[in-house]
């Protein structure tokens, strides 16, 4: 066969054709180890598929929309989704289909299969790709087998794999993929063995659970764990899980299902003492075979132990932040894990964060002594750091709820537009839209009340007596971070900006409104109908999770913004206090230095960055592109004058209909979104705040334009094409 390879005795496996996993399995097979029937769809088959179909050029086009090293992880996920959609919609050549199905008939006829990735650069001791590519368990039927092969190929371009290859310095564009197709052995117990513990070289580690391995590997089932003496395979200690409740077994038609353990198994470890010794001996044998410590997956079926895969133990990191593979993996959580994360964020973390910001807001900074103010600042700094860490460890990974929905929606519905799923998530009640509706209510009162208009025109917000107007402003300041206007702008300028904003809202014909819900309802009904047949989870519940993920992805900006703003408020107060005493405090002084000054220490002031700003301005004059390519994030065409915002103080120049051009949409800027003709943002991604708020208001938006604020100047006439992601610049 041309595109298929089978294990052959006394033959050195070619890793460039078989990939790391395939080469290791062929080695084990030819060495006499117990390996389920296996064959490999070689990398040549992958290359044939992408070349003949034209996918290679399309992949390169997606990867070259922006310099890869400049892409944020959210932009990379968008790119990965578009590439995956290309694979799904591209037909595999007939001769390649025929060979794969012929090999299945010859080696695994009428058997359930496991279909796994096997890239040449994965499973290396220097950097393992474990978990970064897709695997499919319990696959049967010609159509399902061919679809799984394509999905494994497309996982070569998953966001996780792209990010990790970038970190390892590998050439992303030249990546290739083989596919392992193996008989599914339905083990009674399964697990992993590390032939050499990363913490103690004289020990090895065995982890095991009832049923198949997937639950243990994905972290959905807590395993029994044994530490073993490598010299004699004796048990040093056994750590059982908190409870043995579930196991994963094959589902009736495809995939896996979780089921409760039989009562007699709950109190009994999944391995006997004899099996523990056999697994330990197996680990030593494999280490000797490959002359390197091994990470081995295995399963026990009857009296036999089958090897599922063996790879080198990844080099232990130094505990620094350099190896980010675990964080990349954390971005992709299981459905059950996401449900637990949702509960934690919605019911514990967000309320606790709001309690912290409210406590800070109630603190009267004026009455604090210098030492007490220094202590208050230090406390706020620590709270800010803690919540920032939670933001990255929990809030960002929870955004995968929307991504998981997008991936499954595309799998079920096969849409022409890979981002069609976003229309089912838009329209939820979000803090930013609630906040802007309150502003519009103030504007509506001003439109019909001459006294309010007069006060607004004279920046006399404090003289407005209408109760509802006053209540709206109070809610905005207390709950929606409107006080952010006061952080870096003096009180008079802040009132002027707010008054001008309300007056501009008054020019809107109707309140800022999200797009029609009719199309969304139709798509939702269709997805639920087809998803009920094709998905292992309830499509309606999945959609609820995705909508919560989408909503919180935008709301978290405001919640954590309150913490940031209260820290800023205290820092501004402290700087002003020091200035009044004649202390030379520059705007660039750090909060840590402010604390030191309050405590009586001397501090060397850092110089400003005016020279850098001059250099930037010179660059801006020299580099002026007519068309800029970014990521289409919200559809529509807009024409208008550019308003480049590099600092919050520049927002006072913003006028209705301007194209908002900025590095990143901050909470304050979302006040101006309903007034914008379009939004252009340097940061990229369909699920960043600017893109979300633009879709809520039906405003054309393009993200991911590197140095957008350099190439575009305020006053430039722009055409924003939110369908194609193209900005046309006509000079002022």
C-alpha positions as CSV (number, residue, x, y, z in Angstrom):
1,X,0.0,0.0,0.0
2,X,1.2,3.5,-0.8
3,X,-0.2,5.5,2.1
4,X,-0.4,2.9,4.8
5,X,2.4,1.3,6.9
6,X,2.1,-2.0,8.9
7,X,4.5,-3.2,11.7
8,X,7.4,-5.3,10.3
9,X,9.8,-7.4,12.2
10,X,13.5,-6.4,12.3
11,X,12.8,-3.1,10.6
12,X,13.8,0.3,12.0
13,X,10.6,2.4,12.1
14,X,10.9,5.7,10.1
15,X,9.7,8.4,12.5
16,X,9.4,10.9,9.6
17,X,6.7,8.6,8.0
18,X,5.2,7.1,11.2
19,X,5.5,10.0,13.7
20,X,6.7,9.5,17.2
21,X,3.8,7.5,18.5
22,X,3.6,5.2,15.5
23,X,7.3,4.6,15.4
24,X,7.3,3.6,19.1
25,X,4.3,1.3,18.7
26,X,6.0,-0.4,15.7
27,X,9.2,-0.8,17.7
28,X,7.2,-2.4,20.5
29,X,5.3,-4.7,18.2
30,X,8.4,-6.0,16.4
31,X,10.1,-6.5,19.8
32,X,7.4,-8.9,21.0
33,X,5.5,-6.7,23.4
34,X,1.7,-7.1,23.7
35,X,0.4,-4.3,21.5
36,X,-3.1,-4.2,20.0
37,X,-3.4,-4.6,16.2
38,X,-2.1,-1.3,14.7
39,X,-1.3,0.4,11.4
40,X,-0.4,3.9,10.5
41,X,-1.7,6.4,7.9
42,X,1.7,7.9,7.0
43,X,2.7,11.5,6.8
44,X,2.9,11.0,3.0
45,X,-0.9,10.6,3.0
46,X,-1.3,13.8,4.9
47,X,0.9,15.7,2.4
48,X,-1.0,14.2,-0.5
49,X,-4.3,15.4,1.0
50,X,-3.2,19.0,1.7
51,X,-1.4,19.4,-1.6
52,X,-4.0,17.9,-3.9
53,X,-6.9,19.8,-2.2
54,X,-5.1,23.1,-2.1
55,X,-5.3,23.1,1.7
56,X,-1.6,23.9,2.1
57,X,-2.0,27.3,0.4
58,X,-5.2,28.1,2.4
59,X,-3.4,27.1,5.7
60,X,-0.5,29.4,4.8
61,X,-2.9,32.2,4.0
62,X,-4.5,31.9,7.5
63,X,-1.1,31.7,9.2
64,X,0.2,34.7,7.3
65,X,-2.7,37.1,8.1
66,X,-0.5,38.4,10.9
67,X,3.1,37.7,12.0
68,X,2.7,34.6,14.1
69,X,4.8,35.8,17.0
70,X,2.6,38.9,17.3
71,X,-0.6,36.8,17.6
72,X,-2.3,36.5,21.0
73,X,-3.6,33.0,22.0
74,X,-7.2,34.2,21.2
75,X,-6.2,35.1,17.6
76,X,-4.4,31.7,17.3
77,X,-7.6,29.9,18.4
78,X,-9.6,31.8,15.7
79,X,-7.0,30.8,13.1
80,X,-7.2,27.2,14.3
81,X,-10.9,27.1,14.1
82,X,-10.9,28.4,10.5
83,X,-8.3,25.8,9.5
84,X,-10.3,23.0,11.2
85,X,-13.3,24.2,9.2
86,X,-11.3,23.9,6.0
87,X,-10.4,20.3,6.8
88,X,-14.0,19.4,7.6
89,X,-15.2,20.8,4.3
90,X,-12.5,19.3,2.1
91,X,-13.1,15.9,0.6
92,X,-10.4,13.2,0.9
93,X,-9.1,11.7,-2.4
94,X,-10.9,8.4,-3.4
95,X,-7.6,6.4,-3.6
96,X,-6.6,7.5,-0.1
97,X,-10.1,6.7,1.3
98,X,-9.9,3.2,-0.3
99,X,-6.5,2.4,1.1
100,X,-7.5,3.4,4.7
101,X,-10.7,1.4,4.6
102,X,-8.9,-1.6,3.0
103,X,-6.3,-1.6,5.8
104,X,-9.1,-1.5,8.4
105,X,-10.8,-4.4,6.7
106,X,-7.5,-6.4,6.7
107,X,-6.3,-5.7,10.2
108,X,-9.3,-4.6,12.3
109,X,-12.4,-5.8,10.5
110,X,-15.6,-5.5,12.7
111,X,-13.5,-4.1,15.6
112,X,-13.9,-0.8,17.5
113,X,-10.9,1.5,16.9
114,X,-8.8,4.1,18.5
115,X,-7.6,6.8,16.1
116,X,-4.7,8.9,17.4
117,X,-2.2,11.6,16.3
118,X,1.4,10.7,15.6
119,X,3.4,13.8,14.6
120,X,7.1,13.4,13.9
121,X,8.0,16.1,16.5
122,X,5.7,14.8,19.3
123,X,6.6,12.6,22.2
124,X,10.2,13.8,22.5
125,X,12.0,13.9,25.8
126,X,12.8,17.6,25.3
127,X,9.1,18.6,24.9
128,X,6.1,16.3,24.8
129,X,3.0,17.1,22.8
130,X,0.9,14.8,25.0
131,X,-2.6,16.1,25.0
132,X,-2.1,18.7,22.4
133,X,-3.4,16.7,19.4
134,X,-6.7,14.9,19.1
135,X,-7.5,11.2,19.8
136,X,-10.8,9.5,19.1
137,X,-11.8,6.4,21.0
138,X,-14.5,3.8,20.0
139,X,-14.7,4.7,16.3
140,X,-16.6,2.4,13.8
141,X,-18.1,2.7,10.4
142,X,-16.4,4.0,7.2
143,X,-17.7,7.5,7.4
144,X,-16.7,7.9,11.1
145,X,-13.2,6.5,10.5
146,X,-12.4,8.8,7.6
147,X,-13.9,11.8,9.5
148,X,-11.7,11.0,12.6
149,X,-8.6,10.8,10.4
150,X,-9.3,14.3,9.0
151,X,-10.0,15.6,12.5
152,X,-6.6,14.2,13.7
153,X,-4.9,15.9,10.8
154,X,-6.6,19.2,11.5
155,X,-5.5,19.0,15.2
156,X,-2.0,19.6,13.9
157,X,-3.2,23.2,13.6
158,X,-5.1,23.4,17.0
159,X,-4.3,26.5,19.0
160,X,-2.6,24.3,21.7
161,X,-0.3,22.7,19.1
162,X,0.5,26.0,17.4
163,X,1.3,27.7,20.6
164,X,3.5,24.9,21.9
165,X,5.4,24.6,18.6
166,X,6.0,28.3,18.7
167,X,7.3,28.0,22.2
168,X,9.7,25.2,21.2
169,X,10.9,27.2,18.2
170,X,9.6,24.7,15.6
171,X,8.7,25.7,12.1
172,X,4.9,25.8,12.3
173,X,4.4,25.9,8.5
174,X,6.3,22.7,7.8
175,X,4.4,20.6,10.4
176,X,3.0,17.2,9.2
177,X,1.0,14.4,10.8
178,X,0.7,10.6,10.7
179,X,-2.3,8.8,12.2
180,X,-2.3,5.7,14.3
181,X,-5.3,3.4,13.9
182,X,-5.4,0.7,16.5
183,X,-7.8,-1.9,17.8
184,X,-9.7,-0.8,20.9
185,X,-9.0,-3.1,23.8
186,X,-11.7,-2.8,26.4
187,X,-9.7,-3.1,29.6
188,X,-11.0,-3.9,33.0
189,X,-8.4,-1.5,34.5
190,X,-6.1,1.0,32.8
191,X,-3.4,3.5,33.7
192,X,0.0,4.9,33.2
193,X,3.4,4.1,34.6
194,X,6.4,6.5,34.9
195,X,9.4,4.2,34.8
196,X,11.4,6.8,36.7
197,X,9.8,9.3,39.1
198,X,10.7,12.9,38.3
199,X,11.1,13.5,42.0
200,X,13.2,10.5,43.0
201,X,15.2,8.5,40.4
202,X,15.1,5.4,42.7
203,X,11.3,5.2,42.4
204,X,8.6,4.8,39.8
205,X,5.0,5.8,39.8
206,X,1.9,3.8,38.8
207,X,-1.6,5.3,38.4
208,X,-4.6,3.3,37.6
209,X,-8.4,3.4,37.4
210,X,-11.2,1.0,36.5
211,X,-12.3,1.0,32.8
212,X,-10.6,2.8,30.0
213,X,-7.8,5.3,30.3
214,X,-9.5,8.4,29.0
215,X,-11.0,9.6,32.3
216,X,-7.7,9.3,34.1
217,X,-5.7,11.1,31.3
218,X,-8.3,13.9,31.0
219,X,-8.4,14.4,34.8
220,X,-12.1,13.4,35.1
221,X,-11.3,10.5,37.3
222,X,-8.9,10.5,40.3
223,X,-6.7,7.4,40.1
224,X,-5.2,5.1,42.7
225,X,-1.5,5.9,42.9
226,X,1.4,3.7,43.9
227,X,5.1,4.7,44.5
228,X,7.3,1.7,43.6
229,X,10.9,0.8,44.5
230,X,12.6,0.5,41.1
231,X,15.2,-2.0,42.4
232,X,12.8,-4.7,43.5
233,X,9.3,-3.5,42.3
234,X,8.1,-3.4,46.0
235,X,5.4,-1.0,46.9
236,X,6.6,2.0,49.0
237,X,3.2,3.6,49.4
238,X,-0.3,3.5,48.0
239,X,-2.5,6.6,47.8
240,X,-6.1,5.8,47.0
241,X,-8.5,8.5,45.6
242,X,-10.9,10.3,47.8
243,X,-13.6,8.1,46.3
244,X,-13.9,5.5,43.6
245,X,-17.2,6.2,42.0
246,X,-17.0,6.1,38.2
247,X,-15.3,4.5,35.3
248,X,-15.2,5.2,31.5
249,X,-16.4,2.5,29.2
250,X,-17.2,2.5,25.5
251,X,-20.5,3.9,24.5
252,X,-22.9,1.9,22.4
253,X,-22.3,3.6,19.1
254,X,-19.2,5.8,19.4
255,X,-17.1,7.6,22.0
256,X,-17.1,6.9,25.7
257,X,-19.5,7.1,28.6
258,X,-19.0,7.5,32.3
259,X,-20.9,5.1,34.5
260,X,-21.0,4.3,38.2
261,X,-18.8,1.5,39.5
262,X,-20.3,-1.7,40.7
263,X,-20.6,-1.7,44.5
264,X,-18.0,-4.5,44.9
265,X,-15.4,-2.4,43.1
266,X,-15.8,0.8,45.1
267,X,-13.7,-0.5,48.0
268,X,-11.1,-2.4,46.0
269,X,-8.1,-0.9,44.1
270,X,-8.2,-1.4,40.4
271,X,-4.9,-3.5,40.4
272,X,-4.0,-6.6,42.5
273,X,-0.5,-6.8,44.0
274,X,0.5,-9.2,41.2
275,X,-0.7,-6.8,38.5
276,X,1.2,-3.9,40.2
277,X,4.4,-5.9,40.0
278,X,3.8,-6.8,36.4
279,X,3.2,-3.2,35.5
280,X,6.3,-2.1,37.3
281,X,8.4,-4.8,35.6
282,X,6.9,-3.6,32.3
283,X,8.0,-0.1,33.0
284,X,11.6,-1.2,33.6
285,X,11.6,-3.4,30.5
286,X,10.4,-0.5,28.3
287,X,13.0,1.8,29.8
288,X,15.7,-0.7,28.9
289,X,14.2,-1.2,25.4
290,X,14.3,2.5,24.6
291,X,17.3,3.4,26.9
292,X,15.3,6.2,28.4
293,X,12.8,6.7,31.2
294,X,9.3,6.1,29.8
295,X,5.7,7.4,30.3
296,X,3.6,4.3,29.4
297,X,-0.1,3.9,28.9
298,X,-1.5,0.4,29.3
299,X,-4.7,-1.5,30.0
300,X,-5.4,-4.9,31.7
301,X,-7.9,-7.1,29.8
302,X,-8.4,-10.6,31.4
303,X,-4.9,-11.9,32.3
304,X,-3.0,-9.8,29.8
305,X,-1.5,-6.3,30.0
306,X,-1.6,-4.5,26.7
307,X,0.7,-1.6,25.8
308,X,-1.2,1.4,24.3
309,X,1.7,3.7,23.9
310,X,5.2,4.5,25.3
311,X,7.0,7.8,25.1
312,X,10.0,9.4,26.7
313,X,9.3,11.1,30.0
314,X,9.4,14.9,29.3
315,X,12.3,16.7,30.7
316,X,11.4,18.2,34.1
317,X,11.1,22.0,34.0
318,X,12.7,24.3,36.6
319,X,9.4,25.4,37.9
320,X,9.6,28.7,36.0
321,X,7.0,30.1,33.6
322,X,9.1,29.2,30.6
323,X,7.2,25.9,29.9
324,X,3.6,27.0,29.3
325,X,2.3,23.6,27.9
326,X,0.2,23.0,31.1
327,X,-1.4,26.5,30.6
328,X,-2.1,25.8,27.0
329,X,-3.8,22.5,28.0
330,X,-5.7,24.3,30.7
331,X,-7.4,26.5,28.0
332,X,-9.2,23.3,26.9
333,X,-11.3,22.0,29.7
334,X,-13.7,19.1,29.6
335,X,-17.4,19.8,29.7
336,X,-17.8,18.6,33.4
337,X,-14.7,20.7,34.3
338,X,-16.2,23.7,32.7
339,X,-19.5,23.2,34.6
340,X,-17.6,23.2,37.9
341,X,-15.6,26.2,36.8
342,X,-18.8,28.1,35.9
343,X,-20.2,27.4,39.4
344,X,-17.0,28.6,41.1
345,X,-16.8,31.8,39.0
346,X,-20.4,32.8,39.1
347,X,-21.3,31.9,42.7
348,X,-18.0,32.4,44.5
349,X,-15.3,34.3,42.7
350,X,-17.2,37.2,41.1
351,X,-19.2,37.9,44.3
352,X,-16.0,37.8,46.4
353,X,-14.3,40.1,43.9
354,X,-17.1,42.6,44.1
355,X,-17.0,42.5,47.9
356,X,-13.4,43.4,47.7
357,X,-13.9,46.3,45.3
358,X,-16.9,47.5,47.4
359,X,-14.8,47.5,50.6
360,X,-12.1,49.5,48.8
361,X,-14.8,52.0,47.5
362,X,-16.1,52.6,51.1
363,X,-12.7,53.4,52.4
364,X,-12.2,57.2,53.1
365,X,-8.6,57.7,52.0
366,X,-8.6,61.3,53.2
367,X,-8.6,60.3,56.9
368,X,-5.8,57.8,56.7
369,X,-2.3,58.7,58.0
370,X,0.6,58.2,55.7
371,X,1.5,54.8,57.2
372,X,-2.1,53.7,57.1
373,X,-2.4,54.8,53.4
374,X,0.8,52.9,52.6
375,X,-0.7,49.8,54.3
376,X,-3.9,50.3,52.4
377,X,-2.1,50.6,49.1
378,X,0.0,47.5,49.8
379,X,-3.2,45.6,50.6
380,X,-4.9,46.7,47.4
381,X,-1.8,45.8,45.4
382,X,-1.8,42.3,46.9
383,X,-5.6,41.9,46.2
384,X,-5.1,43.1,42.7
385,X,-2.3,40.6,42.1
386,X,-4.4,37.8,43.6
387,X,-7.4,38.5,41.3
388,X,-5.2,39.0,38.3
389,X,-3.8,35.5,38.9
390,X,-7.3,34.1,39.2
391,X,-8.3,35.9,36.0
392,X,-5.6,33.9,34.1
393,X,-6.0,30.6,35.9
394,X,-9.8,30.5,35.9
395,X,-11.6,33.2,33.9
396,X,-9.5,32.9,30.7
397,X,-9.8,29.0,30.7
398,X,-13.6,29.4,31.2
399,X,-13.8,31.2,27.9
400,X,-13.2,27.8,26.4
401,X,-16.9,27.1,27.1
402,X,-17.7,29.3,24.1
403,X,-14.9,27.7,22.1
404,X,-16.1,24.2,23.0
405,X,-19.5,25.1,21.8
406,X,-18.1,26.6,18.6
407,X,-16.1,23.4,17.8
408,X,-19.1,21.1,18.5
409,X,-21.5,23.4,16.6
410,X,-19.3,23.3,13.6
411,X,-19.0,19.5,13.8
412,X,-22.7,19.1,13.9
413,X,-23.9,21.9,11.6
414,X,-21.0,22.1,9.1
415,X,-21.6,25.9,8.5
416,X,-19.9,27.8,5.7
417,X,-18.9,30.4,8.2
418,X,-16.8,28.9,11.0
419,X,-18.0,31.7,13.4
420,X,-21.7,31.3,12.7
421,X,-22.0,29.9,16.2
422,X,-21.3,33.3,17.7
423,X,-24.8,34.5,16.6
424,X,-26.3,32.0,19.1
425,X,-24.2,33.5,22.0
426,X,-24.9,37.2,21.3
427,X,-27.8,39.0,22.8
428,X,-27.2,37.9,26.4
429,X,-27.6,40.6,29.2
430,X,-24.1,41.8,29.9
431,X,-22.8,44.4,32.3
432,X,-21.4,46.6,29.5
433,X,-24.7,46.8,27.7
434,X,-26.7,47.3,31.0
435,X,-24.3,50.1,31.8
436,X,-24.8,51.8,28.4
437,X,-28.5,51.5,28.7
438,X,-28.4,53.5,31.9
439,X,-26.4,56.2,30.1
440,X,-29.0,56.2,27.3
441,X,-31.8,56.6,29.9
442,X,-30.0,59.7,31.2
443,X,-29.7,60.9,27.6
444,X,-33.4,60.4,26.9
445,X,-34.2,62.5,30.0
446,X,-31.9,65.2,28.7
447,X,-33.5,65.1,25.2
448,X,-36.9,65.9,26.8
449,X,-35.8,68.2,29.7
450,X,-34.3,71.6,28.8
451,X,-33.0,72.2,32.4
452,X,-31.0,68.9,32.3
453,X,-29.6,69.9,28.9
454,X,-28.5,73.3,30.2
455,X,-26.8,71.8,33.2
456,X,-25.0,69.2,30.9
457,X,-23.9,71.9,28.5
458,X,-22.3,73.7,31.4
459,X,-20.8,70.5,33.0
460,X,-23.0,71.0,36.0
461,X,-23.9,67.4,36.8
462,X,-24.0,68.1,40.5
463,X,-26.9,70.6,39.9
464,X,-29.2,68.1,38.2
465,X,-32.0,67.3,40.6
466,X,-34.1,64.8,38.7
467,X,-34.2,61.8,41.0
468,X,-33.9,59.0,38.3
469,X,-31.0,60.8,36.6
470,X,-29.2,61.0,39.9
471,X,-29.9,57.4,40.7
472,X,-28.6,56.3,37.3
473,X,-25.4,58.2,37.9
474,X,-25.0,56.7,41.4
475,X,-25.5,53.1,40.0
476,X,-23.1,53.8,37.2
477,X,-20.4,55.0,39.6
478,X,-21.0,52.3,42.2
479,X,-21.7,49.2,40.1
480,X,-20.3,49.8,36.6
481,X,-16.9,51.5,37.2
482,X,-17.9,54.9,35.9
483,X,-15.5,56.2,38.5
484,X,-12.8,55.1,36.0
485,X,-13.2,58.5,34.5
486,X,-11.8,60.0,37.7
487,X,-8.6,57.8,37.9
488,X,-6.4,59.8,35.6
489,X,-8.5,62.9,34.8
490,X,-9.3,65.7,37.2
491,X,-12.9,66.0,38.5
492,X,-13.8,68.9,36.2
493,X,-12.5,67.2,33.1
494,X,-14.2,64.0,34.2
495,X,-17.6,65.8,34.5
496,X,-17.1,67.4,31.1
497,X,-16.4,64.1,29.5
498,X,-19.4,62.4,31.1
499,X,-21.7,65.3,30.2
500,X,-20.5,65.3,26.6
501,X,-21.0,61.5,26.4
502,X,-24.6,61.8,27.6
503,X,-25.3,64.6,25.1
504,X,-23.9,62.4,22.3
505,X,-26.1,59.5,23.4
506,X,-29.1,61.9,23.2
507,X,-28.4,62.1,19.4
508,X,-29.1,58.4,19.0
509,X,-32.6,57.8,17.5
510,X,-33.2,54.7,19.7
511,X,-31.4,53.0,22.5
512,X,-28.3,50.9,21.6
513,X,-29.9,47.6,20.6
514,X,-28.5,44.2,19.7
515,X,-29.2,42.5,16.4
516,X,-32.5,40.7,15.6
517,X,-33.1,37.5,17.5
518,X,-35.1,35.7,14.8
519,X,-32.1,34.2,13.0
520,X,-30.6,33.2,16.4
521,X,-33.8,31.3,17.4
522,X,-33.9,29.4,14.1
523,X,-30.2,28.4,14.4
524,X,-30.7,27.4,18.0
525,X,-33.6,25.1,17.2
526,X,-31.7,23.5,14.3
527,X,-28.6,22.9,16.5
528,X,-30.6,21.3,19.3
529,X,-32.4,19.0,16.9
530,X,-29.2,17.7,15.2
531,X,-27.1,17.9,18.3
532,X,-29.4,15.6,20.2
533,X,-28.6,12.9,17.7
534,X,-24.8,13.5,17.2
535,X,-23.5,14.8,20.6
536,X,-22.8,12.9,23.8
537,X,-24.1,15.8,25.9
538,X,-27.3,17.7,25.9
539,X,-27.0,20.4,23.3
540,X,-29.3,22.8,25.2
541,X,-27.2,22.5,28.4
542,X,-24.0,23.0,26.3
543,X,-25.6,26.2,24.8
544,X,-26.4,27.5,28.4
545,X,-22.7,26.9,29.4
546,X,-21.5,28.6,26.2
547,X,-23.7,31.7,26.8
548,X,-22.5,32.0,30.3
549,X,-18.9,31.7,29.1
550,X,-19.5,34.4,26.5
551,X,-21.2,36.7,28.9
552,X,-18.6,36.3,31.6
553,X,-15.8,36.8,29.1
554,X,-17.1,40.3,28.7
555,X,-18.3,40.9,32.3
556,X,-14.9,39.9,33.8
557,X,-13.4,43.0,32.2
558,X,-15.7,45.2,34.4
559,X,-15.4,43.1,37.6
560,X,-11.6,43.0,37.6
561,X,-11.7,46.6,36.3
562,X,-13.3,47.7,39.6
563,X,-10.3,46.2,41.5
564,X,-7.8,47.9,39.2
565,X,-9.7,51.3,39.5
566,X,-9.8,51.2,43.3
567,X,-6.0,50.5,43.3
568,X,-5.6,53.5,40.8
569,X,-7.8,55.7,43.0
570,X,-5.7,55.1,46.1
571,X,-2.4,55.5,44.1
572,X,-3.6,58.8,42.6
573,X,-4.7,60.1,46.0
574,X,-1.3,59.1,47.5
575,X,0.6,60.9,44.6
576,X,-1.4,64.0,45.0
577,X,-0.8,64.0,48.8
578,X,2.9,63.7,48.2
579,X,2.9,66.5,45.5
580,X,1.2,68.9,47.9
581,X,4.1,68.4,50.3
582,X,6.6,69.3,47.6
583,X,7.7,65.8,46.9
584,X,8.8,65.5,43.2
585,X,6.5,62.7,42.1
586,X,6.4,61.9,38.4
587,X,3.5,60.3,36.6
588,X,5.7,57.2,36.0
589,X,6.4,56.4,39.6
590,X,5.5,52.9,40.6
591,X,3.0,52.1,43.3
592,X,5.8,50.3,45.3
593,X,7.8,53.6,45.2
594,X,4.7,55.6,46.3
595,X,4.4,53.2,49.3
596,X,8.1,53.7,50.1
597,X,7.7,57.5,50.0
598,X,4.7,57.4,52.3
599,X,6.8,55.3,54.7
600,X,9.6,57.9,54.7
601,X,12.1,56.2,52.4
602,X,13.9,58.0,49.6
603,X,13.2,56.9,46.0
604,X,15.1,57.6,42.7
605,X,12.6,58.8,40.2
606,X,12.5,57.1,36.7
607,X,12.7,59.3,33.7
608,X,9.7,59.6,31.4
609,X,9.2,58.2,27.9
610,X,8.8,61.3,25.8
611,X,11.7,60.3,23.5
612,X,9.9,57.0,22.7
613,X,6.7,58.9,21.9
614,X,8.6,61.1,19.5
615,X,10.1,58.0,17.8
616,X,6.7,56.5,17.5
617,X,5.4,59.7,15.9
618,X,8.2,59.7,13.4
619,X,7.5,56.1,12.5
620,X,3.9,56.9,12.1
621,X,4.8,59.6,9.5
622,X,7.0,57.2,7.6
623,X,4.9,54.1,7.5
624,X,1.5,54.7,6.1
625,X,-0.2,51.7,4.5
626,X,-3.4,52.2,2.3
627,X,-4.9,48.9,3.2
628,X,-4.5,47.0,6.4
629,X,-5.5,43.3,6.9
630,X,-6.8,42.0,10.2
631,X,-9.4,39.5,11.5
632,X,-13.0,40.1,10.7
633,X,-14.7,40.2,14.1
634,X,-18.2,41.8,13.5
635,X,-19.8,42.0,10.0
636,X,-20.7,45.2,8.2
637,X,-19.3,48.1,6.3
638,X,-18.5,51.4,7.9
639,X,-17.1,54.7,6.6
640,X,-16.0,57.5,8.9
641,X,-13.1,59.5,10.4
642,X,-10.6,57.7,12.5
643,X,-10.3,58.6,16.2
644,X,-7.1,57.0,17.5
645,X,-7.2,56.5,21.3
646,X,-3.9,55.8,23.0
647,X,-4.8,57.2,26.3
648,X,-8.1,57.6,28.2
649,X,-7.7,61.4,28.1
650,X,-8.1,61.3,24.3
651,X,-11.7,60.0,24.6
652,X,-12.9,63.6,25.1
653,X,-12.3,64.1,21.4
654,X,-14.5,61.2,20.3
655,X,-17.6,62.1,18.3
656,X,-20.5,60.0,17.2
657,X,-19.8,58.1,13.9
658,X,-16.0,58.1,14.5
659,X,-14.1,54.9,13.8
660,X,-12.6,53.9,17.2
661,X,-9.0,52.8,16.7
662,X,-7.1,51.6,19.7
663,X,-4.7,49.1,21.1
664,X,-7.2,47.3,23.3
665,X,-10.8,48.1,24.3
666,X,-10.8,48.9,28.1
667,X,-13.9,49.2,30.3
668,X,-14.1,53.0,29.8
669,X,-14.1,52.7,26.1
670,X,-17.2,50.5,26.0
671,X,-19.2,53.6,26.9
672,X,-18.3,54.9,23.5
673,X,-19.0,51.7,21.5
674,X,-22.7,52.5,20.7
675,X,-21.6,55.9,19.2
676,X,-18.8,54.4,17.1
677,X,-19.2,53.8,13.3
678,X,-16.8,51.0,13.6
679,X,-14.0,49.5,15.8
680,X,-10.4,48.7,15.0
681,X,-8.3,47.0,17.6
682,X,-4.7,45.8,17.6
683,X,-5.5,42.8,19.8
684,X,-7.1,40.0,17.9
685,X,-9.8,37.4,18.5
686,X,-13.5,36.8,18.1
687,X,-13.9,36.6,21.9
688,X,-12.0,39.7,23.0
689,X,-14.0,42.5,24.6
690,X,-14.0,44.8,21.6
691,X,-15.3,42.1,19.3
692,X,-18.0,41.1,21.7
693,X,-19.3,44.6,22.3
694,X,-19.2,45.3,18.6
695,X,-21.4,42.3,17.8
696,X,-23.8,43.2,20.5
697,X,-24.4,46.6,18.8
698,X,-24.1,45.4,15.2
699,X,-21.0,47.6,14.7
700,X,-18.4,46.5,12.0
701,X,-15.2,45.5,13.8
702,X,-11.8,44.3,12.8
703,X,-9.2,43.1,15.3
704,X,-5.6,41.9,15.1
705,X,-4.1,44.8,13.1
706,X,-0.5,45.1,14.3
707,X,0.4,48.7,15.1
708,X,-3.1,50.0,14.1
709,X,-2.5,53.1,16.2
710,X,0.8,53.7,14.3
711,X,-0.5,53.2,10.7
712,X,-3.7,55.2,11.3
713,X,-4.0,58.8,12.5
714,X,-7.0,60.6,13.9
715,X,-8.9,62.3,11.1
716,X,-8.0,59.8,8.4
717,X,-11.0,58.7,6.4
718,X,-11.5,54.9,6.8
719,X,-13.5,52.2,5.2
720,X,-14.0,49.3,7.6
721,X,-15.0,46.0,6.0
722,X,-16.0,43.7,8.8
723,X,-16.8,40.9,6.4
724,X,-13.3,40.5,5.0
725,X,-11.2,42.1,7.8
726,X,-9.8,44.9,5.5
727,X,-9.4,48.6,6.5
728,X,-8.9,51.0,3.6
729,X,-7.2,54.3,4.7
730,X,-7.8,57.5,2.9
731,X,-5.7,60.3,4.3
732,X,-7.1,63.3,6.1
